[in-house]
Amino acid sequence: MMTDKQLTTNAGQPWADNQNSLTAGARGPVLIQDVALLEKLAHFNRERIPERVVHAKGAGAKGYFELTHDMSAYTKADLFNGKGKKTPLLVRFSQVAGEAGYPDTYRDVRGFAVKFYTQAGNYDIVGNNTPIFFVRDPIKFPDFIHSQKRDPRNHARSQEMQWDFWAHSPESVHQVTILMSDRGLPASYRTMHGYGSHTFKWVNQAGEVFWVKYHFRTNQGVHNMTNEVAAKISGEDTDFLQNDLFNSIEDKDFPSWTLYVQVIPYEAGLNYKYDIFDVTKVVSQKDYPLIEVGKMTLNENPENYFQDIEEAAFSPANFVPGIEASPDKLLQGRLFGYKDAERYRLGANFEQLPANRPLNEVQNYQRDGFMQAENPGGAVNYEPNSQDGPKEVPSAQIAPYDVTGQVAAQPYDSSRDGEQAGALWRLLPKDEQDRLVATVKAGLGSVANPEIQILETKQFYQADPEYGTRIAQALGLDIEKIKN
């Protein structure tokens, strides 16, 4: 096919020959004056940016959110006000532990990150396909991730490491139970639920405050894989979940999720039977039923994966007026951690990249830095000033709340850590209980240190005696050691 497009260097100069290097004679050597060659090799050496420390393996798509129920009684957030309003968005699904080339069908928690491009700036819900998490204090997060990565000695993934961490972190038993259940192997990104996981704060125009939890419920129905199917697929297609999402959208079979929230009155939330700011706990839907908010539809694949998905930077610190952080300790740590990770991975001006650029105009006094592309000419770069620079927006102030107590390194209450894991075990059908036990046996049973097996099985027993007894029997452990 003929084309009139001219090949150029990155600086726009015509490129005469992209097949042969400049050489002194037919055999060379190659000349250093071949600047096109040098530019091509230098750029190639820099084509990979650091992969995400966690959630490196992922897939994404674009779409929109349509508000089906006006939520102005609870929040002044623009995207949740005005039935029928549509907001463009970007979604990225991912695996927590593996590297970018890892099979995406391995048993793992899946990331579920949504970026809403609202009229008041970008709003991100950065959650998982589980309503809870393994740890609840940010100081434990790096250690948890280290336990999921590779052994520093032999550079191999290690059952010993992850079970050792879980066995010594009793608050993880609820999430471990979910991970080892059928939900640890979703058959498709399209057939799993998503959650904001943390408790967040909503504020309405009158200044009333509510606590909320987000639930994205798949409209395709929940479907999972067995261990056997997942193992087979991982050897045939390391990008199975990614390809499934892409192909469904290409075929115009657009996946969708209905967004619901649990709305908890301010004072009631502070006095709930479980600490609603402990991300290892759920809030019962019997106590606070799901309220429909709207529908999320993914109808557009990325045109350029690197630009649209790999360079996308999600952060739970991206709030808009009407939505605020709660005192959840892990959330508080994430408010710093995510944007700092992106500054390392993509540079200080990562929010100028197409995937991260908000719809509304950005006006502030930040200047310069690596890859700065939008310095506003000679405009004033300090504040306060007398030069008509951008002014603060008092209406964007957060709703105040009281904070009291002694400054100390203080833990969450751990006395009820196993209760919800036990409730989940009793909720599972018998055949899923059987598969859960078999999965734990395969993983924990491969751990050589019997102390780790005993510690972890004690957590299962404390959650539910039948649960712990089944695991002990599967591992051949002395049940009396588990009871004590």
C-alpha positions in Angstrom: 0.0 0.0 0.0 1.4 3.4 -1.0 1.7 6.2 1.6 2.8 9.8 1.5 3.7 9.8 5.2 7.3 10.9 5.7 9.5 9.0 8.2 11.2 11.5 10.6 13.4 11.6 13.7 11.8 12.6 17.0 13.0 16.1 16.3 11.1 16.1 13.0 14.0 15.8 10.5 13.5 13.6 7.4 14.9 10.1 8.0 16.6 8.8 4.9 17.3 5.1 5.6 15.8 3.1 8.4 17.2 -0.2 7.1 20.9 0.4 7.0 23.4 2.1 9.3 26.0 4.5 8.2 29.3 2.7 7.8 32.8 3.2 6.5 32.7 0.7 3.7 30.3 -2.2 3.1 31.6 -4.0 6.1 31.8 -1.1 8.5 32.6 -0.1 11.1 29.5 1.8 12.0 30.0 5.6 12.4 29.0 7.5 15.5 27.8 10.3 13.3 24.7 8.1 12.4 22.5 10.2 14.8 19.3 8.4 13.6 20.8 5.1 14.7 21.9 6.5 18.0 18.5 8.0 18.6 16.7 4.8 17.8 18.9 2.7 20.1 18.8 5.2 22.9 15.0 5.4 22.8 14.7 1.6 22.6 16.8 1.4 25.8 14.3 3.6 27.6 11.0 2.1 26.3 10.3 0.4 29.6 9.3 2.4 32.6 9.4 0.8 36.1 6.5 -1.6 36.4 4.1 -1.1 39.3 5.5 -2.5 42.6 2.1 -4.2 43.1 -0.7 -4.7 40.5 1.9 -4.9 37.7 -0.1 -7.3 35.6 -3.3 -5.7 34.4 -5.8 -4.8 31.7 -8.1 -1.9 31.2 -10.8 -0.3 29.1 -12.7 3.0 28.8 -16.4 3.6 29.3 -18.9 5.7 31.1 -20.9 5.8 34.3 -24.6 6.7 34.1 -26.3 7.9 37.3 -29.6 6.0 37.8 -30.5 7.4 41.2 -29.8 11.0 42.4 -27.7 10.9 45.5 -27.8 14.6 46.4 -29.4 13.7 49.7 -26.1 12.2 50.8 -23.4 13.9 48.7 -22.8 17.1 46.8 -20.3 15.3 44.5 -21.3 16.4 40.9 -21.0 12.9 39.3 -23.6 11.6 41.8 -26.1 14.5 41.4 -28.7 14.6 38.6 -30.3 11.4 37.5 -29.2 10.4 34.0 -25.8 12.2 34.2 -23.0 10.4 32.3 -19.4 10.6 33.3 -16.5 9.2 31.2 -14.2 6.8 33.0 -11.2 4.5 32.8 -11.0 1.1 34.5 -8.0 -1.1 35.2 -8.2 -4.6 36.5 -5.0 -6.3 37.8 -3.3 -9.0 39.9 -1.7 -7.9 43.2 1.4 -10.0 43.4 2.8 -11.1 40.1 5.0 -9.3 37.7 3.8 -7.8 34.4 4.6 -11.1 32.5 2.9 -13.4 35.1 -0.1 -15.5 34.1 -3.2 -13.6 35.0 -5.2 -16.7 36.0 -3.1 -17.5 39.1 -5.0 -17.4 42.4 -4.7 -13.8 43.7 -6.7 -10.8 44.7 -7.7 -8.7 41.7 -7.4 -5.0 41.6 -10.5 -3.0 40.6 -9.6 0.7 39.9 -12.0 3.2 38.4 -11.1 6.8 37.3 -14.1 9.1 36.8 -13.4 12.1 34.7 -15.8 14.5 36.4 -16.5 18.2 35.9 -14.8 18.9 39.3 -11.6 16.9 38.6 -10.7 13.2 38.6 -12.2 11.0 41.2 -10.6 7.5 41.7 -12.0 4.5 43.5 -9.0 2.2 43.9 -10.3 -1.1 45.3 -10.2 -4.9 44.8 -12.6 -7.7 43.9 -12.9 -8.3 47.6 -14.6 -6.1 50.2 -11.8 -6.3 52.7 -8.0 -6.6 52.8 -5.2 -8.6 54.5 -3.8 -5.9 56.8 -5.3 -2.7 58.3 -2.3 -0.6 59.2 -0.1 0.9 56.4 3.1 0.1 58.3 2.4 -3.6 57.6 1.7 -3.2 53.9 5.3 -3.3 52.6 6.0 -6.5 54.6 2.8 -8.1 53.3 3.8 -7.4 49.7 7.3 -8.7 50.3 5.8 -12.0 51.5 3.9 -12.2 48.2 6.9 -11.5 46.0 10.0 -13.5 45.5 12.4 -15.1 48.1 15.4 -12.8 48.3 17.7 -15.9 48.4 16.5 -18.0 45.5 14.2 -15.5 43.7 11.3 -17.9 43.7 7.7 -17.4 44.7 7.3 -19.0 48.1 4.3 -20.6 49.8 6.4 -20.5 53.0 6.8 -16.7 52.9 3.1 -15.8 52.4 1.7 -18.4 54.9 4.3 -17.3 57.4 3.1 -13.7 57.2 -0.6 -14.7 57.3 0.0 -17.1 60.3 1.6 -14.2 62.2 -1.1 -11.7 61.2 -4.4 -13.0 62.6 -6.4 -10.0 61.1 -5.7 -11.6 57.6 -7.9 -14.7 58.2 -11.0 -13.2 56.7 -9.3 -12.2 53.4 -7.3 -15.5 53.3 -10.6 -17.3 53.5 -12.0 -15.3 50.5 -8.8 -15.8 48.5 -8.7 -19.6 49.1 -12.4 -19.9 48.2 -13.8 -20.0 44.6 -13.6 -16.2 44.4 -9.8 -16.4 44.3 -10.0 -17.5 40.7 -12.4 -15.3 38.7 -13.2 -16.8 35.3 -13.2 -13.3 33.8 -12.7 -9.7 34.9 -16.2 -9.2 33.6 -17.6 -11.8 36.0 -16.3 -10.5 39.3 -17.6 -7.8 41.7 -15.6 -4.8 42.7 -15.4 -2.9 46.0 -14.0 0.3 47.3 -13.1 -1.8 50.3 -12.5 1.2 52.7 -15.1 3.3 54.4 -15.4 6.8 52.8 -17.1 10.0 53.9 -19.9 11.6 51.9 -21.0 15.2 52.6 -24.1 16.9 51.1 -24.8 20.5 50.4 -26.3 21.0 53.9 -23.0 19.8 55.4 -24.5 16.5 56.7 -22.0 13.7 56.8 -22.5 10.0 56.0 -20.1 7.0 55.9 -20.3 5.0 52.7 -18.9 1.7 51.2 -18.8 1.1 47.5 -20.0 -2.1 45.8 -19.7 -2.7 42.0 -21.9 -5.7 41.2 -21.2 -7.4 37.9 -24.2 -7.7 35.6 -22.7 -10.7 33.8 -23.1 -12.9 36.9 -20.3 -14.2 39.1 -18.3 -17.0 37.5 -15.0 -18.5 38.8 -12.5 -21.2 37.7 -11.5 -24.4 39.4 -7.8 -24.9 40.3 -7.5 -27.4 37.5 -9.0 -25.1 34.8 -6.9 -22.2 36.0 -3.7 -24.2 35.9 -4.5 -25.5 32.4 -5.2 -22.0 31.0 -2.1 -20.5 32.6 0.0 -22.8 30.5 -1.8 -21.9 27.3 -2.5 -18.2 27.6 -0.7 -16.0 30.2 -3.0 -13.1 29.2 -6.3 -15.0 29.3 -8.2 -12.5 31.4 -6.8 -9.5 29.5 -7.7 -11.1 26.2 -11.2 -12.0 27.4 -11.9 -8.4 28.3 -10.5 -7.0 25.1 -12.3 -9.5 22.8 -15.6 -9.0 24.5 -15.5 -5.2 23.9 -14.2 -5.7 20.3 -17.3 -8.0 19.8 -19.5 -5.2 21.3 -20.5 -7.4 24.2 -19.9 -4.5 26.6 -19.5 -5.6 30.2 -21.3 -3.5 32.9 -21.5 -3.2 36.6 -24.2 -1.7 38.8 -22.8 0.6 41.5 -24.4 0.4 44.9 -23.4 2.0 48.2 -24.1 1.2 51.8 -24.9 4.6 53.5 -24.3 4.6 57.3 -25.3 7.6 59.4 -22.4 9.4 60.9 -23.0 8.7 64.6 -24.3 5.2 63.9 -21.1 4.4 62.1 -18.9 5.5 64.9 -20.8 3.2 67.2 -21.3 0.2 64.9 -20.7 -3.3 66.4 -17.5 -3.6 64.2 -15.0 -0.8 63.6 -16.1 0.5 60.2 -12.6 1.9 59.7 -11.0 -1.5 60.0 -10.6 -2.7 56.4 -10.4 -6.3 57.4 -14.1 -6.1 58.4 -17.3 -5.7 56.4 -20.5 -3.9 57.3 -23.5 -6.2 57.2 -25.9 -5.6 54.3 -28.7 -6.7 56.7 -27.9 -3.7 58.8 -27.2 -1.3 55.9 -28.7 -2.5 52.6 -27.3 -1.7 49.3 -28.6 1.4 47.6 -28.4 1.6 43.8 -26.4 4.6 42.4 -25.8 3.9 38.8 -24.4 1.7 36.0 -20.8 1.5 34.8 -20.3 0.3 31.2 -17.0 -0.5 29.4 -17.4 0.1 25.7 -14.0 1.1 24.4 -10.7 -0.7 24.2 -7.4 1.3 24.5 -6.0 2.5 21.2 -2.5 2.4 22.7 -2.1 0.2 25.8 1.0 2.0 27.0 -0.5 5.4 26.8 -4.0 4.6 27.9 -3.4 1.9 30.6 0.3 1.5 31.5 0.7 5.3 32.1 -2.7 5.5 33.9 -2.1 6.5 37.5 -4.9 5.7 40.0 -4.9 7.1 43.6 -7.3 6.9 46.5 -6.2 10.5 47.2 -8.1 11.7 44.1 -11.3 13.1 45.8 -13.8 15.6 44.5 -16.0 17.9 46.7 -18.6 15.9 48.5 -16.3 12.8 48.9 -13.6 12.6 51.6 -11.3 10.3 53.4 -12.2 8.5 56.6 -9.9 7.7 59.6 -9.3 4.2 58.1 -5.5 3.8 58.9 -4.7 1.8 55.7 -6.6 4.4 53.6 -4.6 7.2 55.3 -1.4 5.5 54.3 -2.5 4.9 50.7 -3.3 8.6 50.3 0.4 9.2 50.3 1.7 5.9 48.9 -0.1 5.8 45.5 0.9 9.2 44.2 4.4 8.8 45.5 4.7 5.5 43.6 3.5 7.3 40.4 6.0 10.1 40.9 8.7 7.5 40.9 7.3 5.4 38.1 6.2 8.2 35.7 7.8 11.4 37.0 6.6 14.4 38.9 4.3 15.6 36.1 2.5 12.3 35.6 -0.9 13.9 35.9 -0.3 15.7 32.5 -0.3 12.4 30.7 -3.4 11.8 28.6 -4.8 9.0 30.8 -4.5 11.1 34.0 -5.4 14.6 32.6 -8.7 15.9 34.1 -11.5 17.3 31.9 -11.4 20.7 33.7 -8.6 23.2 33.5 -5.7 22.7 35.9 -4.6 26.0 37.5 -2.1 26.1 40.4 1.4 27.3 41.2 3.4 24.1 40.6 6.1 24.6 38.0 8.9 22.8 36.2 10.2 19.3 37.0 10.9 16.3 34.8 8.9 16.2 31.6 7.0 19.4 32.3 4.9 20.2 29.3 2.3 22.7 30.5 4.1 25.6 32.3 1.6 28.5 31.9 4.0 31.0 30.3 5.1 33.9 32.5 2.1 33.6 34.8 2.8 34.2 38.4 4.2 31.2 40.2 3.6 32.1 43.9 0.7 32.8 46.2 -0.6 35.0 47.7 -0.1 37.6 44.9 -1.6 40.7 43.4 -1.4 39.4 39.8 -4.8 37.8 39.4 -3.5 34.3 40.1 -5.9 31.4 40.8 -7.7 31.6 44.1 -8.7 29.0 46.7 -12.1 27.5 46.6 -13.5 27.6 50.2 -16.5 25.5 49.2 -14.1 22.6 48.6 -13.1 22.4 52.3 -13.6 19.0 53.9 -16.3 18.6 56.6 -14.5 18.8 60.0 -14.7 16.0 62.5 -13.2 15.7 66.0 -10.0 13.9 66.7 -9.0 13.1 70.3 -6.6 10.6 72.0 -3.1 10.0 73.0 -0.3 9.9 70.5 1.1 6.3 70.4 1.5 3.4 68.1 -1.9 1.9 68.7 -3.5 -1.3 67.2 -7.0 -1.9 66.1 -9.1 -4.2 68.4 -8.2 -7.7 67.4 -10.5 -9.6 69.7 -13.1 -10.3 67.0 -10.8 -10.9 64.0 -12.1 -14.3 63.2 -15.8 -13.7 63.5 -16.5 -12.7 59.9 -14.3 -15.4 58.5 -16.3 -17.9 60.4 -19.5 -16.4 59.2 -18.3 -16.6 55.6 -17.3 -20.3 56.1 -20.8 -21.1 57.3 -22.3 -19.2 54.4 -20.4 -21.3 51.8 -22.1 -24.3 50.2 -20.5 -27.6 51.2 -18.9 -28.2 47.8 -17.2 -24.8 48.0 -16.1 -25.6 51.5 -14.5 -28.7 50.2 -12.7 -26.8 47.5 -11.5 -24.2 50.0 -10.0 -26.9 52.2 -8.3 -28.6 49.3 -6.8 -25.3 48.2 -5.5 -24.5 51.7 -4.1 -28.0 51.9 -2.2 -27.6 48.6 -0.7 -24.2 49.7 -0.3 -24.4 53.5 0.4 -28.2 53.2 3.5 -27.4 51.2 5.0 -25.3 54.0 7.8 -27.2 55.7 7.6 -25.4 59.1 4.9 -27.0 61.2 4.7 -23.9 63.5 3.3 -21.9 60.6 0.8 -24.6 59.8 -0.4 -24.7 63.4 -0.6 -21.0 63.8 -2.6 -20.5 60.7 -4.9 -23.5 61.4 -5.6 -22.0 64.9 -6.9 -18.9 63.2 -9.3 -21.0 61.1 -10.4 -22.9 64.2 -11.0 -19.7 66.1 -13.1 -18.4 63.2 -15.1 -21.6 63.2 -14.3 -24.9 65.0 -15.5 -27.0 62.0 -13.4 -24.9 59.6 -10.3 -25.3 61.7 -10.9 -29.0 62.3 -11.3 -29.7 58.6 -8.0 -27.9 57.8 -6.2 -29.7 60.6 -7.5 -33.1 59.4 -6.4 -32.3 55.8 -2.9 -31.4 57.0 -2.6 -34.2 59.4 -2.2 -31.9 62.4 -2.9 -32.8 66.1 -6.3 -31.2 66.7 -5.5 -30.7 70.4 -2.6 -28.4 69.4 -5.1 -26.4 67.3 -7.6 -26.0 70.1 -5.1 -24.8 72.7 
